[in-house]
C-alpha cells in the first residue's frame, strides 16, 4: 500500500520503454529502481558519487510484476528500507501508476557499501545511515 513507503519519486515513462507487446518492458523496472534509489541517495542522503570514500554496489535485485503500465503513463516509485545492516541495505520499491492505488510491481535492491579504492566492505557512513534509518519500515 502507498502508505507503506517513506519516500516518493514520480518517474515518466518514455516511448522507448514500451516493448512490442505495448507495455513497459520488464527490464525498465530495474532502471526505475536504480533511479529512485540513487536519486534519493544523492539528493536526500548526501552520497558523494564522485569523491566519497564509500560507494554502494548492487549485489542483489528482484522484481515481482502484478500489472502492466504503458507510455505515456508516469510511475510513482515508493521507496523504503526493509533491512539495514552494518555494510548493507535492502531498499524496497513499489511502483504505482500516477493517480492509482494499485501496485503494478514491487522490487528490491541490496547495496553493499565498499571502499571506493579497495572494494572491500565498509560500514555505511554515519550520514547515510541516519538518512536510511528514516526509511526503515517495521
OpenMM code with the backbone's topology and positions (N, CA, C; nanometers):
from openmm import Vec3, app, unit

residues = "UNK UNK UNK UNK UNK UNK UNK UNK UNK UNK UNK UNK UNK UNK UNK UNK UNK UNK UNK UNK UNK UNK UNK UNK UNK UNK UNK UNK UNK UNK UNK UNK UNK UNK UNK UNK UNK UNK UNK UNK UNK UNK UNK UNK UNK UNK UNK UNK UNK UNK UNK UNK UNK UNK UNK UNK UNK UNK UNK UNK UNK UNK UNK UNK UNK UNK UNK UNK UNK UNK UNK UNK UNK UNK UNK UNK UNK UNK UNK UNK UNK UNK UNK UNK UNK UNK UNK UNK UNK UNK UNK UNK UNK UNK UNK UNK UNK UNK UNK UNK UNK UNK UNK UNK UNK UNK UNK UNK UNK UNK UNK UNK UNK UNK UNK UNK UNK UNK UNK UNK UNK UNK UNK UNK UNK UNK UNK UNK UNK UNK UNK UNK UNK UNK UNK UNK UNK UNK".split()
positions = [
    Vec3(0.0837, -0.1172, 0.0000),
    Vec3(0.0000, 0.0000, 0.0000),
    Vec3(0.0887, 0.1243, 0.0000),
    Vec3(0.0400, 0.2293, -0.0603),
    Vec3(0.1187, 0.3518, -0.0724),
    Vec3(0.1733, 0.3999, 0.0618),
    Vec3(0.0947, 0.3877, 0.1666),
    Vec3(0.1390, 0.4394, 0.2970),
    Vec3(0.2540, 0.3587, 0.3579),
    Vec3(0.2891, 0.2453, 0.2986),
    Vec3(0.3999, 0.1643, 0.3475),
    Vec3(0.5363, 0.2170, 0.3034),
    Vec3(0.5368, 0.3182, 0.2176),
    Vec3(0.6624, 0.3725, 0.1653),
    Vec3(0.6874, 0.5106, 0.2226),
    Vec3(0.8157, 0.5425, 0.2441),
    Vec3(0.8544, 0.6659, 0.3126),
    Vec3(0.8945, 0.7799, 0.2181),
    Vec3(0.9362, 0.7473, 0.0975),
    Vec3(0.9846, 0.8477, 0.0022),
    Vec3(0.9223, 0.8179, -0.1336),
    Vec3(0.8895, 0.9250, -0.2070),
    Vec3(0.8249, 0.9091, -0.3373),
    Vec3(0.8957, 0.9891, -0.4447),
    Vec3(0.8996, 0.9300, -0.5629),
    Vec3(0.9511, 0.9995, -0.6798),
    Vec3(0.8665, 0.9599, -0.8005),
    Vec3(0.8210, 1.0583, -0.8734),
    Vec3(0.7464, 1.0306, -0.9970),
    Vec3(0.8464, 1.0153, -1.1107),
    Vec3(0.8314, 0.9069, -1.1874),
    Vec3(0.9209, 0.8784, -1.2992),
    Vec3(0.8369, 0.8688, -1.4264),
    Vec3(0.8646, 0.9536, -1.5251),
    Vec3(0.7890, 0.9436, -1.6501),
    Vec3(0.8362, 0.8228, -1.7310),
    Vec3(0.7432, 0.7578, -1.7976),
    Vec3(0.7851, 0.6550, -1.8929),
    Vec3(0.8198, 0.7246, -2.0237),
    Vec3(0.8954, 0.6548, -2.1062),
    Vec3(0.9355, 0.7080, -2.2354),
    Vec3(0.8779, 0.6190, -2.3454),
    Vec3(0.8644, 0.6718, -2.4619),
    Vec3(0.8166, 0.5959, -2.5768),
    Vec3(0.8999, 0.4682, -2.5934),
    Vec3(1.0304, 0.4798, -2.5762),
    Vec3(1.1205, 0.3661, -2.5962),
    Vec3(1.1072, 0.2599, -2.4868),
    Vec3(1.0383, 0.2909, -2.3756),
    Vec3(1.0210, 0.1927, -2.2680),
    Vec3(0.9214, 0.0837, -2.3056),
    Vec3(0.8289, 0.1137, -2.3959),
    Vec3(0.7296, 0.0143, -2.4388),
    Vec3(0.7960, -0.0907, -2.5275),
    Vec3(0.7512, -0.2144, -2.5123),
    Vec3(0.8009, -0.3202, -2.5994),
    Vec3(0.6963, -0.3515, -2.7066),
    Vec3(0.7210, -0.4542, -2.7843),
    Vec3(0.6299, -0.4868, -2.8950),
    Vec3(0.4933, -0.5327, -2.8464),
    Vec3(0.4820, -0.5649, -2.7178),
    Vec3(0.3534, -0.6072, -2.6625),
    Vec3(0.2708, -0.4889, -2.6109),
    Vec3(0.3267, -0.3686, -2.6228),
    Vec3(0.2517, -0.2486, -2.5876),
    Vec3(0.2558, -0.2085, -2.4420),
    Vec3(0.3511, -0.2611, -2.3665),
    Vec3(0.3642, -0.2188, -2.2266),
    Vec3(0.5122, -0.1975, -2.1936),
    Vec3(0.5358, -0.1319, -2.0800),
    Vec3(0.6731, -0.1070, -2.0369),
    Vec3(0.7409, -0.2418, -2.0139),
    Vec3(0.8544, -0.2600, -2.0792),
    Vec3(0.9280, -0.3862, -2.0710),
    Vec3(0.9813, -0.4100, -1.9303),
    Vec3(0.9908, -0.5359, -1.8922),
    Vec3(1.0307, -0.5715, -1.7560),
    Vec3(1.1660, -0.5146, -1.7142),
    Vec3(1.2611, -0.5040, -1.8038),
    Vec3(1.3930, -0.4543, -1.7641),
    Vec3(1.3893, -0.3077, -1.7236),
    Vec3(1.2914, -0.2337, -1.7712),
    Vec3(1.2806, -0.0916, -1.7393),
    Vec3(1.2526, -0.0719, -1.5904),
    Vec3(1.1805, -0.1649, -1.5299),
    Vec3(1.1512, -0.1536, -1.3863),
    Vec3(1.2804, -0.1522, -1.3038),
    Vec3(1.3811, -0.2276, -1.3478),
    Vec3(1.5097, -0.2275, -1.2775),
    Vec3(1.5775, -0.0909, -1.2897),
    Vec3(1.5674, -0.0294, -1.4062),
    Vec3(1.6222, 0.1054, -1.4235),
    Vec3(1.5467, 0.2054, -1.3365),
    Vec3(1.4150, 0.1884, -1.3243),
    Vec3(1.3365, 0.2750, -1.2369),
    Vec3(1.3823, 0.2596, -1.0916),
    Vec3(1.4070, 0.1349, -1.0475),
    Vec3(1.4541, 0.1139, -0.9104),
    Vec3(1.5881, 0.1829, -0.8901),
    Vec3(1.6782, 0.1641, -0.9835),
    Vec3(1.8097, 0.2268, -0.9760),
    Vec3(1.7967, 0.3787, -0.9696),
    Vec3(1.7032, 0.4333, -1.0456),
    Vec3(1.6811, 0.5782, -1.0496),
    Vec3(1.6306, 0.6314, -0.9163),
    Vec3(1.5267, 0.5705, -0.8603),
    Vec3(1.4709, 0.6239, -0.7358),
    Vec3(1.5697, 0.6074, -0.6204),
    Vec3(1.6396, 0.4957, -0.6146),
    Vec3(1.7361, 0.4725, -0.5060),
    Vec3(1.8507, 0.5721, -0.5147),
    Vec3(1.9114, 0.5851, -0.6324),
    Vec3(2.0282, 0.6729, -0.6439),
    Vec3(1.9921, 0.8203, -0.6386),
    Vec3(1.8758, 0.8578, -0.6888),
    Vec3(1.8324, 0.9965, -0.6737),
    Vec3(1.8188, 1.0307, -0.5263),
    Vec3(1.7563, 0.9388, -0.4507),
    Vec3(1.7401, 0.9613, -0.3061),
    Vec3(1.8767, 0.9670, -0.2370),
    Vec3(1.9650, 0.8730, -0.2683),
    Vec3(2.0971, 0.8713, -0.2047),
    Vec3(2.1728, 1.0022, -0.2275),
    Vec3(2.1646, 1.0552, -0.3499),
    Vec3(2.2403, 1.1758, -0.3833),
    Vec3(2.1736, 1.3008, -0.3294),
    Vec3(2.0424, 1.3158, -0.3512),
    Vec3(1.9755, 1.4420, -0.3184),
    Vec3(1.9276, 1.4520, -0.1743),
    Vec3(1.8998, 1.3399, -0.1109),
    Vec3(1.8485, 1.3428, 0.0265),
    Vec3(1.9544, 1.2959, 0.1267),
    Vec3(2.0172, 1.1815, 0.0985),
    Vec3(2.1097, 1.1220, 0.1942),
    Vec3(2.2515, 1.1796, 0.1859),
    Vec3(2.2826, 1.2502, 0.0774),
    Vec3(2.4129, 1.3154, 0.0677),
    Vec3(2.5260, 1.2297, 0.0160),
    Vec3(2.4960, 1.1230, -0.0574),
    Vec3(2.6016, 1.0388, -0.1134),
    Vec3(2.6824, 1.1187, -0.2154),
    Vec3(2.8136, 1.1177, -0.1989),
    Vec3(2.9038, 1.1846, -0.2934),
    Vec3(2.9499, 1.0798, -0.3946),
    Vec3(2.8860, 1.0799, -0.5109),
    Vec3(2.9166, 0.9755, -0.6096),
    Vec3(3.0510, 0.9951, -0.6785),
    Vec3(3.1078, 1.1155, -0.6688),
    Vec3(3.2337, 1.1423, -0.7379),
    Vec3(3.3561, 1.1270, -0.6475),
    Vec3(3.3462, 1.1710, -0.5230),
    Vec3(3.4638, 1.1739, -0.4370),
    Vec3(3.4465, 1.1045, -0.3023),
    Vec3(3.3281, 1.0480, -0.2741),
    Vec3(3.3075, 0.9812, -0.1460),
    Vec3(3.3962, 0.8587, -0.1318),
    Vec3(3.4353, 0.8280, -0.0094),
    Vec3(3.5219, 0.7126, 0.0140),
    Vec3(3.4466, 0.5808, 0.0024),
    Vec3(3.3168, 0.5826, 0.0325),
    Vec3(3.2361, 0.4602, 0.0261),
    Vec3(3.1352, 0.4726, -0.0881),
    Vec3(3.1156, 0.3606, -0.1572),
    Vec3(3.0157, 0.3537, -0.2641),
    Vec3(2.9307, 0.2294, -0.2428),
    Vec3(2.8084, 0.2335, -0.2903),
    Vec3(2.7191, 0.1188, -0.2785),
    Vec3(2.7184, 0.0387, -0.4080),
    Vec3(2.7435, -0.0902, -0.3968),
    Vec3(2.7390, -0.1800, -0.5122),
    Vec3(2.6161, -0.2701, -0.5004),
    Vec3(2.5439, -0.2846, -0.6085),
    Vec3(2.4277, -0.3726, -0.6088),
    Vec3(2.4743, -0.5175, -0.6121),
    Vec3(2.4312, -0.5960, -0.5126),
    Vec3(2.4679, -0.7373, -0.5070),
    Vec3(2.3471, -0.8287, -0.5272),
    Vec3(2.2276, -0.7691, -0.5256),
    Vec3(2.1060, -0.8480, -0.5454),
    Vec3(1.9950, -0.7553, -0.5917),
    Vec3(1.9138, -0.8044, -0.6844),
    Vec3(1.7951, -0.7293, -0.7257),
    Vec3(1.6867, -0.8276, -0.7659),
    Vec3(1.5617, -0.7825, -0.7517),
    Vec3(1.4482, -0.8686, -0.7793),
    Vec3(1.3267, -0.7813, -0.8065),
    Vec3(1.2358, -0.8302, -0.8897),
    Vec3(1.1125, -0.7566, -0.9147),
    Vec3(0.9984, -0.8550, -0.9395),
    Vec3(0.8846, -0.8300, -0.8744),
    Vec3(0.7610, -0.9050, -0.8970),
    Vec3(0.6663, -0.8132, -0.9728),
    Vec3(0.6093, -0.8651, -1.0803),
    Vec3(0.5205, -0.7859, -1.1650),
    Vec3(0.3753, -0.8255, -1.1383),
    Vec3(0.2906, -0.7255, -1.1190),
    Vec3(0.1496, -0.7510, -1.0878),
    Vec3(0.0563, -0.7074, -1.2010),
    Vec3(0.0924, -0.6002, -1.2708),
    Vec3(0.0103, -0.5472, -1.3798),
    Vec3(0.1013, -0.4664, -1.4711),
    Vec3(0.0515, -0.4319, -1.5872),
    Vec3(0.1356, -0.3582, -1.6809),
    Vec3(0.1047, -0.2093, -1.6788),
    Vec3(0.2016, -0.1343, -1.7244),
    Vec3(0.1873, 0.0088, -1.7484),
    Vec3(0.2384, 0.0342, -1.8891),
    Vec3(0.2047, 0.1493, -1.9429),
    Vec3(0.2489, 0.1805, -2.0787),
    Vec3(0.2701, 0.3297, -2.0945),
    Vec3(0.3599, 0.3663, -2.1836),
    Vec3(0.3786, 0.5054, -2.2201),
    Vec3(0.2454, 0.5586, -2.2709),
    Vec3(0.2033, 0.6758, -2.2302),
    Vec3(0.2744, 0.7835, -2.1620),
    Vec3(0.2499, 0.7924, -2.0115),
    Vec3(0.2085, 0.6833, -1.9473),
    Vec3(0.1853, 0.6875, -1.8022),
    Vec3(0.3142, 0.7200, -1.7276),
    Vec3(0.2993, 0.7924, -1.6196),
    Vec3(0.4101, 0.8115, -1.5270),
    Vec3(0.3920, 0.7126, -1.4126),
    Vec3(0.5006, 0.6822, -1.3453),
    Vec3(0.5000, 0.5863, -1.2355),
    Vec3(0.5432, 0.6572, -1.1087),
    Vec3(0.4679, 0.6385, -1.0009),
    Vec3(0.5098, 0.6840, -0.8691),
    Vec3(0.5876, 0.5702, -0.8053),
    Vec3(0.7154, 0.5955, -0.7765),
    Vec3(0.8015, 0.4947, -0.7156),
    Vec3(0.8134, 0.5245, -0.5672),
    Vec3(0.7632, 0.4329, -0.4836),
    Vec3(0.7747, 0.4459, -0.3393),
    Vec3(0.8983, 0.3725, -0.2915),
    Vec3(0.9724, 0.4334, -0.2009),
    Vec3(1.0978, 0.3763, -0.1521),
    Vec3(1.0927, 0.3601, -0.0010),
    Vec3(1.1443, 0.2482, 0.0457),
    Vec3(1.1592, 0.2229, 0.1886),
    Vec3(1.2815, 0.1348, 0.2086),
    Vec3(1.3251, 0.1197, 0.3336),
    Vec3(1.4340, 0.0292, 0.3682),
    Vec3(1.3744, -0.0866, 0.4460),
    Vec3(1.3929, -0.2065, 0.3941),
    Vec3(1.3413, -0.3261, 0.4591),
    Vec3(1.4383, -0.3854, 0.5593),
    Vec3(1.5688, -0.3648, 0.5347),
    Vec3(1.6705, -0.4174, 0.6262),
    Vec3(1.7943, -0.3296, 0.6172),
    Vec3(1.8461, -0.2921, 0.7323),
    Vec3(1.9651, -0.2090, 0.7391),
    Vec3(2.0695, -0.2808, 0.8228),
    Vec3(2.1778, -0.3202, 0.7578),
    Vec3(2.2867, -0.3901, 0.8255),
    Vec3(2.4051, -0.2989, 0.8495),
    Vec3(2.5186, -0.3589, 0.8844),
    Vec3(2.6401, -0.2825, 0.9105),
    Vec3(2.6956, -0.2217, 0.7817),
    Vec3(2.7030, -0.3036, 0.6762),
    Vec3(2.7576, -0.2547, 0.5494),
    Vec3(2.6588, -0.2695, 0.4343),
    Vec3(2.5413, -0.3241, 0.4619),
    Vec3(2.4454, -0.3464, 0.3539),
    Vec3(2.3079, -0.2905, 0.3888),
    Vec3(2.2316, -0.2666, 0.2832),
    Vec3(2.0960, -0.2148, 0.2977),
    Vec3(2.0096, -0.2775, 0.1891),
    Vec3(1.8881, -0.3129, 0.2281),
    Vec3(1.7904, -0.3644, 0.1316),
    Vec3(1.6847, -0.2558, 0.1107),
    Vec3(1.6864, -0.1972, -0.0091),
    Vec3(1.5859, -0.0992, -0.0477),
    Vec3(1.4688, -0.1741, -0.1093),
    Vec3(1.3481, -0.1330, -0.0771),
    Vec3(1.2280, -0.1923, -0.1356),
    Vec3(1.1515, -0.0828, -0.2079),
    Vec3(1.1054, -0.1153, -0.3279),
    Vec3(1.0411, -0.0164, -0.4131),
    Vec3(0.9062, -0.0699, -0.4597),
    Vec3(0.8048, 0.0137, -0.4505),
    Vec3(0.6724, -0.0181, -0.5041),
    Vec3(0.6394, 0.0785, -0.6159),
    Vec3(0.5876, 0.0266, -0.7255),
    Vec3(0.5529, 0.1100, -0.8403),
    Vec3(0.4016, 0.1204, -0.8541),
    Vec3(0.3555, 0.2436, -0.8578),
    Vec3(0.2129, 0.2726, -0.8710),
    Vec3(0.1937, 0.3680, -0.9882),
    Vec3(0.1007, 0.3387, -1.0776),
    Vec3(0.0720, 0.4359, -1.1827),
    Vec3(0.0197, 0.5640, -1.1181),
    Vec3(0.0573, 0.6787, -1.1743),
    Vec3(0.0104, 0.8040, -1.1147),
    Vec3(-0.1414, 0.8030, -1.1076),
    Vec3(-0.1922, 0.8538, -0.9979),
    Vec3(-0.3367, 0.8674, -0.9736),
    Vec3(-0.4081, 0.7338, -0.9543),
    Vec3(-0.3342, 0.6255, -0.9288),
    Vec3(-0.3981, 0.4967, -0.8987),
    Vec3(-0.3309, 0.4364, -0.7763),
    Vec3(-0.4071, 0.3577, -0.7016),
    Vec3(-0.3542, 0.2995, -0.5785),
    Vec3(-0.3180, 0.1518, -0.5891),
    Vec3(-0.3298, 0.0934, -0.7061),
    Vec3(-0.2960, -0.0475, -0.7237),
    Vec3(-0.1501, -0.0614, -0.7677),
    Vec3(-0.0724, -0.1368, -0.6904),
    Vec3(0.0689, -0.1571, -0.7230),
    Vec3(0.0807, -0.2374, -0.8522),
    Vec3(0.1722, -0.1970, -0.9394),
    Vec3(0.1942, -0.2714, -1.0635),
    Vec3(0.3198, -0.3582, -1.0556),
    Vec3(0.4124, -0.3217, -0.9672),
    Vec3(0.5328, -0.4026, -0.9482),
    Vec3(0.5949, -0.3661, -0.8139),
    Vec3(0.6622, -0.4645, -0.7550),
    Vec3(0.7368, -0.4430, -0.6305),
    Vec3(0.8713, -0.5113, -0.6463),
    Vec3(0.9752, -0.4417, -0.6017),
    Vec3(1.1076, -0.4994, -0.6159),
    Vec3(1.1989, -0.4578, -0.5030),
    Vec3(1.3211, -0.5110, -0.5089),
    Vec3(1.4209, -0.4701, -0.4104),
    Vec3(1.5605, -0.4710, -0.4716),
    Vec3(1.6451, -0.3898, -0.4140),
    Vec3(1.7878, -0.3829, -0.4461),
    Vec3(1.8614, -0.3977, -0.3141),
    Vec3(1.9699, -0.4727, -0.3126),
    Vec3(2.0576, -0.4777, -0.1961),
    Vec3(2.1898, -0.4138, -0.2368),
    Vec3(2.2284, -0.3116, -0.1624),
    Vec3(2.3584, -0.2477, -0.1815),
    Vec3(2.4504, -0.2898, -0.0677),
    Vec3(2.5738, -0.3221, -0.1021),
    Vec3(2.6793, -0.3379, -0.0027),
    Vec3(2.7727, -0.2199, -0.0219),
    Vec3(2.8003, -0.1507, 0.0867),
    Vec3(2.8903, -0.0368, 0.0790),
    Vec3(3.0338, -0.0849, 0.0927),
    Vec3(3.1151, -0.0359, -0.0005),
    Vec3(3.2545, -0.0774, -0.0085),
    Vec3(3.3435, 0.0453, -0.0184),
    Vec3(3.4698, 0.0258, 0.0151),
    Vec3(3.5703, 0.1292, -0.0043),
    Vec3(3.5871, 0.1495, -0.1546),
    Vec3(3.5830, 0.2742, -0.1990),
    Vec3(3.5920, 0.3054, -0.3415),
    Vec3(3.7173, 0.2443, -0.4055),
    Vec3(3.8314, 0.2492, -0.3365),
    Vec3(3.9574, 0.2037, -0.3945),
    Vec3(3.9773, 0.0532, -0.3840),
    Vec3(3.9507, -0.0049, -0.2654),
    Vec3(3.9818, -0.1463, -0.2435),
    Vec3(3.8664, -0.2400, -0.2753),
    Vec3(3.7439, -0.1852, -0.2794),
    Vec3(3.6203, -0.2625, -0.2999),
    Vec3(3.5939, -0.3605, -0.1852),
    Vec3(3.6549, -0.3346, -0.0703),
    Vec3(3.6287, -0.4143, 0.0497),
    Vec3(3.5096, -0.3538, 0.1233),
    Vec3(3.4222, -0.4383, 0.1828),
    Vec3(3.3063, -0.3852, 0.2561),
    Vec3(3.3486, -0.2927, 0.3697),
    Vec3(3.2689, -0.1861, 0.3871),
    Vec3(3.2907, -0.0904, 0.4958),
    Vec3(3.1568, -0.0617, 0.5608),
    Vec3(3.1621, -0.0055, 0.6810),
    Vec3(3.0378, 0.0366, 0.7459),
    Vec3(2.9721, 0.1455, 0.6629),
    Vec3(2.8395, 0.1430, 0.6610),
    Vec3(2.7671, 0.2500, 0.5940),
    Vec3(2.8027, 0.3801, 0.6650),
    Vec3(2.8470, 0.4828, 0.5909),
    Vec3(2.8842, 0.6088, 0.6552),
    Vec3(2.7700, 0.6649, 0.7409),
    Vec3(2.8061, 0.7296, 0.8499),
    Vec3(2.7091, 0.7750, 0.9502),
    Vec3(2.5970, 0.8605, 0.8914),
    Vec3(2.6294, 0.9552, 0.8057),
    Vec3(2.5266, 1.0411, 0.7469),
    Vec3(2.4279, 0.9633, 0.6617),
    Vec3(2.4792, 0.8701, 0.5834),
    Vec3(2.3915, 0.7859, 0.5019),
    Vec3(2.3042, 0.6973, 0.5903),
    Vec3(2.3650, 0.6395, 0.6935),
    Vec3(2.2912, 0.5528, 0.7850),
    Vec3(2.1760, 0.6278, 0.8499),
    Vec3(2.2022, 0.7478, 0.8953),
    Vec3(2.0973, 0.8278, 0.9585),
    Vec3(1.9827, 0.8505, 0.8617),
    Vec3(2.0139, 0.8857, 0.7382),
    Vec3(1.9088, 0.9070, 0.6377),
    Vec3(1.8338, 0.7770, 0.6112),
    Vec3(1.9047, 0.6656, 0.6008),
    Vec3(1.8417, 0.5363, 0.5751),
    Vec3(1.7480, 0.4963, 0.6883),
    Vec3(1.7855, 0.5270, 0.8106),
    Vec3(1.7009, 0.4938, 0.9248),
    Vec3(1.5638, 0.5591, 0.9125),
    Vec3(1.5576, 0.6724, 0.8459),
    Vec3(1.4308, 0.7384, 0.8238),
    Vec3(1.3400, 0.6678, 0.7244),
    Vec3(1.3954, 0.5739, 0.6484),
    Vec3(1.3172, 0.4965, 0.5509),
    Vec3(1.2821, 0.3571, 0.5997),
    Vec3(1.3328, 0.3179, 0.7166),
    Vec3(1.3106, 0.1823, 0.7680),
    Vec3(1.1626, 0.1626, 0.8019),
    Vec3(1.1106, 0.0464, 0.7608),
    Vec3(0.9744, 0.0068, 0.7957),
    Vec3(0.9803, -0.1120, 0.8894),
    Vec3(0.8772, -0.1260, 0.9706),
    Vec3(0.8735, -0.2365, 1.0685),
    Vec3(0.8560, -0.3682, 0.9972),
] * unit.nanometer
topology = app.Topology()
chain = topology.addChain("A")
for resn in residues:
    res = topology.addResidue(resn, chain)
    for name in ("N", "CA", "C"):
        topology.addAtom(name, app.Element.getBySymbol(name[0]), res)
